[in-house]
Amino acid sequence: MRKYYLWVAFLIGLWAIPSFVLYSGISTYLSVRNDKLSQQSFLELSNQLESFSEKCSIQYYFQSKLSILFSDLNQSASKNTGNESPANISSKFLSDFPNGLIDVFIFDKGLNILNNRGNHNSDAARLILSKTLQKPGTVYSATFHEERIMQELLPHPGSAIKRLKYNKEKLISLGGQAKSSHGYLHPGENLGVFALINSNTVEADFFIKTAIQELSESRLSFGYLLQYGKSLKPENLTPEELKKAAEDFCSGHSEKFVLKNCLLLIKRLDNNSILFCTSVKVESHKIFLSIILLFYLTASVIFIKYSYNREILNSMPFFSIEYRFAGYFILTFGFFFAAAISVSYLFYIEEFENLLQKEYSETLNCLHKIDIGFEKFLEEKLVHYNKISENLDKVAVSLPNIKMILADSYAKCDFDNLFILASSAERISNSISLPCEMRKFLFRPLDEKRKQMESLLERESTPAKYQIDLYYSENLNPSNFAEYILFGKHPAVPEDTEKLISTFVYKTGAEALKDYDSARGFPVIAREKLSDLTIDGLFSEETTAFMRATRNKMNEFINIETNNEHWIYYYHIIPGPDKRAWYFVFLFHNLPTLEQQYLEHVFQNKPEYLLSGNLSAVSSFKRVQNFPDIFEYKKHSNLLTRLSEFKTKITEYQQTNGDNYYVSAIRCNFLKNYILLFKQPGRIFEKKIRNLEIILFISLFSLGVIGLFLALTMLKRIIQPFSQIFHEIKKLEGKDFNSKLTISSNNEFGQLAFSFNKAVKILEAMEISKVFQDNIFPSKPLLNGDFKFSGVNRMCHTLGGDYFDYFEITPNKTAVILGDVSGHGISAAVVVAMAKAAFLILVPKFHEQPSKVLEKINRLFFELLNKKKMMTCFLGILDSSTGKMLYSNAGQSYPLLINNNGVTMSRMPSNPLGIRIKATFSTNETDLSDCRFMLYSDGCVEAGNSNEGMFGYEMLLKTVSENRNLSGETLLRKIIEEVETFTGSKAFEDDLTLVLVEKSEE
């Protein structure tokens, strides 16, 4: 069981843990990837929803249709065909719309209505056209009777005609909620079109439904929800989801929703309607993920099967070391590299977000700097006003000088309006309201003034009649204009608001003069008391109380808000020489005008930190200029609506006309009428991201190159040498001695290759010697006469030094030899070969003198081997006819004589061959007629066991004696078995050779 537990632990370590890491990595990757896909999808949804919202407007619906109508009319007029008369064309056009929705008047150059309308409406239309198509600069004026006629079509003719006059060829709002809410005027060379639309005659969702029908084939699904409960939900949205999303959106929590089956984006179209846009949720790389999982599962099955075969069954297929190395390298460096890629990707995502947030943070900080800068601008403005006050104090005794100083400041546009009240309650200034924005253009060419007026009308800032009269006047004298406006004798200004403001200032001035004198102990002069009811008609009770509480804030800026107007005012009491209050100077400044002056300065001298993008200052306030042009509000209306309603700042990614932008916007704290917006081109941020991507790519590429280099290096330096050694060893198993390793270095593998090549040579030589040595020994017993010769040899190494032989000399004589060369291996085998050759040559010549043979071989060995090798040797010559054997011994172990009485040892002291050149050897004779003769090498008696004991002569004699009745070859095997039993597991240290000469039993 322990093996199974170890195997399970092995799987957990090398398979389960990497599986968990892989699962976590893929999950994290998919989560991040899906978030990015959702962001991209939401960006696309936002662009589509923005485009869709534009199509939901009455302007979009009728603008193109009325333009086509105008084109058709003029084409028909140029062809001069009766069937296509203006009346027919207009009838066909009107037949497509519900009754009462649109009135269309077709007119010619003489402003005659050509489509047979009723006389009363025709008169009203012709009168409106005559007022509207007057030359620019002409002041609108109408009698009471004309007003009544025009009111047939326009509830408020004055303001509507002004807007139509400067917005030709556009469908515009006329400011009314009843009857004619929108108008369109397109005069042409021959015919013109004048249309009035009453949007109240159709259902509130008419234009939204029409836009949805146009997009019926879109892959997106659109819907809407109206304030009074009417709705059309997108196809893939349930009513519950629609209700929950609408509630979250209206509470300001979110506008983006990731639902189970789709993505949802919500946008407010107006105060009464909300738009929905959904798209199918995009999942990341499902096919890619499936391939990864399939590959991983397949690899896991193979891995588990391989592991089971190896660890449990102890059997596994053979894989070359290259494949095993590749597997191990993938498990080590491959997982590390994969982890590095995962970590790098996560780092990239995090760093991307950090860089993006840093960009947004830096941009928002810059926008806050601009916002705070307005406070400094006001401080500088206040310093300037205080200098004016100081100059006024210096000339208090001269009213003309006071007027001159104030007229000069007025000409420089230091303030919008002026009010001066004397201590006698006399109103010195008879100023009319002419804002700085208009004054800047008073003395410019008429074309420039016309463009400026169009700008004012575009912002729905409709000037008063007396302002337009003065604005388009061509007889202005710049030298005395300011003094004339401030102190001239103008007709009373008819506008009620101007009267009420004058009344309010008069009351405030009177109270301020009284407070000034009272605080200094002077008796208070009775002044005219104005009705508080008049004041309350213009200002709320709360505002009036605020004014009373701030009267003592002389020479400071005070902000007030009345009727959706933002004002900043400054008042100063000019004391006379008697220290009493002589004059009350009240300077009005419309706060948006000051903000415009500040922003003009900002856009003329854009801060360096904002040069990389597009700065915009935008406001939905109708009478406020937008920067850098008046149309900025329309460009960002959706973003500004969301910012105004729910948030103080917004940072988001936008795509406009194929270009990417990173947008930051704040709702200002100091510039109260503005929202600051900064659009930075995506290329700047994307360049930073590309730099990050390049760094990560280079890092991962370098890591991959390092890994590849390590793999190739290990393959070249370790795996290939091992593989080459393995293949060369396999060759050696087949006794192919042509194997040779390339020595490429002197490291361990170089030394190993050198040793291997050397060993191959030695093995080759040993193989050759072994073959030679195998041929030296007799291959079988020899019979000669009545005698049988048999022998056995057991080497302790591949090549041994023992040598035995028996061969016939004559038919009756046989030579028997046993020799033992010192040492083992090739050198000993070579000496044995020399000895055999010598015996084969010398024994036949001197078979009667065995000692003579030994003497000659001794001299040969001494001369050739120079005492480096020696050889013990026994040489016997047996005459099989007589049974007698002549023998001579050269240091060989004493032979044994075996008969029925026992075993005796024939002692013959002598010296080995090759020791002394003049060595002599004796010759003995023995009769073998009734006994056996056995020769043995010293490897038999010197064989040792693990207890350091030797087999010895006594045990040899005992073994031979106990088994003397055994046949010859059986006796030899029995002796070897006894020696092996004695040595046990210890290997033989010397060769063992036995030779037996006996009478044959055959």
ABEGO torsion letter per residue (X at the ends): XAAAAAAAAAAAAAAAAAAAAAAAAAAAAAAAAAAAAAAAAAAAAAAAAAAAAAAABAAAAAAAAAAAAAAAAAAAAAAGBAABBAAAAAAAAAAABBBGABBBBBBBAAGBBAAGBBAAAAAAAAAAAAAAABBBGBBBBBBAAAAAAAAAABABAAAAAAAAAABBGBBBBAGBABEBABBBBBBBAABBBBBBBBAAABBAAAAAAAAAAAAAABABBBBBBBAAGBBBBBAABBAAAAAAAAAAAAAGABABBBBAABBBBBBBABAABBBBBBBBBBBBGAAAAAAAAAAAAAAAAAAAAAAAAAAAAGBBBBBBAAAAAAAAAAAAAAAAAAAAAAAAAAAAAAAAAAAAAAAAAAAAAAAAAAAAAAAAAAAAAAAAAAAAAAAAAAAAABAAAAAAAAAAAAAAGABABBBBBBAAGBBABABBBBBAAAAAAAABBAAAAAAAAAAAAAAGBBBBAAAAAAAABAABBAAAAAAAAAABBBBBBABAAAAAAAAAAAAAAAAAAAAAAAAAGBBBBBBBBBBAAAAAAABBAAAAAAAAAAAABBGBBBBBBBGGBBBBBBBBBBBBAAGBBABBBBBBBBAAAAAAAAAAAAAABBBAAAAABBBBBBBABAABBBOABAAAAAAAAAAAAAAAAABABBBBBBBBGGBBBBBBBBBBAABAABBBBBBBBAAAAAAAAAAAAAAAAAAAAAAAAAAAAAAAAAAAAAAAAAAAAAAAAAAAAAGBAABBBBBABABAAAAAAAAAAAAAAAAAAAAAAAAAAAAABBABBBBBEABBBBBBBBBABABBABBBBBBBABAABBBBBBBBBBEBEAAAAAAAAAAAAAAAAAAAAAAABAAAAAAAAAAAAAAAAGGABBBBBBBBBBBAAAGBBBBBBBGBBBBBBBBAAEBBBBBBBBBBBGABAABBBBBBBBBAAABBBBBBBAAAAABBBAAGBBAEAAAAAAAAAAAAABBAAAAAAAAAAAAAAAAEABBBABBBBBBBBBBBAX
